[in-house]
Amino acid sequence: MKEFNIIQMGAGKHFLRALQGLIAGEQKEIKINNNKNLYDIDYYGVNDINNTLRQFKYMNIGSDNQIHNAQLLCEEELRNKRKDFNKTKELISECLAGVFNLNMSLPSINNYGIVCVLDSPQQYLWCDNLSKIKKDIPLATNLKNDLARNTLIYDWEIKNNNNYKYEFKFNYSDIFFKLNTTTISNFIKYTEDKFNVSSSVTTKQLLPIIDEYTRINKELLNE
């Protein structure tokens, strides 16, 4: 089975999986990584129910590359104002089974699990820079070009929003900045259904964990 989520680079797909592990009873606590706030080592990504892809991703590296290339091809078509997505569709159809977290929606995928919505191109850039800092990748020197790329993806997401279905959609700011209790409660309920569990974890328990995670992210970006 293939499952696709839209969780942009730097938008917390591994941290969200850690929260899902807490909700599902896989562990009793989440240890905040006060260094780079990274959760990649222990969690492959959101909705990876058995967390088996932590090992599987190394066997599935070809499919990971196909997914990555499919997104690059889609970006190229959008940048050049073309609409030939056939190669993108081929790459998606050829990839192995697994859970894949995309930076953007693709025209060949009609159903997603979790969809994260960002507020603006600037927030795309914020998340992108956060991801680079955590992985020791130098930030782009040409901010204008980076913002133009993120604007391209942001505009595409707005345009393509009605062309696919999803199981759960949330706004990034609602969870990580506003600590919106309704959104977080809905995330708990969605995880219970997805993982087939009944959880004792409450929104109140998750609030300080999410708040601390965001505080460290802001520190990494010198905010």
C-alpha positions, -999 to +999 in steps of 0.1 A: +000+000+000+012+035-008+002+064+014+010+100+008+010+130+032+018+166+025+041+178+053+065+204+040+102+203+048+108+216+083+071+214+092+076+187+118+067+154+102+090+135+125+079+154+156+043+148+147+050+110+145+066+113+180+033+128+192+014+100+175+036+075+193+027+091+226-010+091+217-009+055+206+008+044+238+042+034+222+060+055+248+051+073+279+070+105+272+088+124+244+123+136+251+128+171+236+160+172+216+174+205+229+202+205+203+187+205+168+151+195+177+155+165+154+134+133+155+145+117+123+165+090+140+136+075+159+107+084+137+105+081+099+075+103+095+038+110+103+013+081+099+040+054+097+019+033+120+044+006+130+074+029+126+088+001+105+099+025+078+127+036+100+144+005+087+124+001+055+134+035+041+169+023+035+156-006+014+131+018-003+158+044-012+149+040-049+113+049-042+124+078-020+144+091-049+115+087-073+092+107-050+119+134-047+124+135-085+086+136-091+084+167-070+113+183-088+097+176-121+064+190-110+081+222-098+099+225-132+066+222-151+050+248-129+080+271-132+080+269-169+042+272-170+037+238-186+012+211-177+029+179-188+029+158-157+031+124-173+067+117-161+056+127-126+028+102-128+051+074-140+075+080-111+047+078-086+032+046-101+066+029-101+076+035-064+073+007-039+047+005-011+052+028+019+043+060+036+057+091+019+057+127+031+057+152+003+067+189+002+038+196-022+007+179-037+012+162-070-013+161-099-011+123-100-022+118-064-059+121-056-059+110-019-037+120+010-036+111+047-025+142+065-022+176+048-004+205+065-014+240+053+011+269+055-001+305+058+022+321+032+053+318+010+072+333+039+061+305+061+073+280+035+107+297+036+106+297+074+101+260+075+126+254+047+153+274+065+145+255+097+150+222+080+184+233+066+196+246+099+187+213+116+206+193+090+236+217+088+228+227+052+239+263+044+210+287+039+206+302+004+224+335-001+198+347-026+167+351-005+147+364-036+152+331-055+143+310-024+111+331-018+102+328-055+104+290-053+083+289-022+057+313-037+055+290-067+047+260-044+023+280-022+003+293-052+002+257-066-012+244-033-040+270-033-048+261-070-047+224-065-065+223-031-098+212-045-084+184-067-077+158-040-092+143-009-076+139+025-082+123+058-070+151+081-060+187+072-045+212+097-030+246+096+007+247+107+002+279+128-028+265+146-008+236+161+027+251+165+022+288+171-014+293+183-016+260+202-052+257+190-068+232+214-095+222+189-070+214+161-048+195+186-078+176+199-088+167+163-052+155+157-055+132+187-088+118+175-074+113+140-044+094+154-067+072+175-087+062+144-056+058+122-037+037+148-068+019+160-063+028+196-082+045+224-058+070+240-057+085+275-035+113+262-052+147+264-047+180+246-036+195+279-007+170+280+005+178+245+004+216+248+036+221+268+054+196+246+044+214+214+052+248+229+087+237+239+093+222+205+084+255+188+104+275+213+135+256+203+127+260+166+125+298+171+159+298+189+174+279+160+162+306+137+174+333+161+139+346+167 
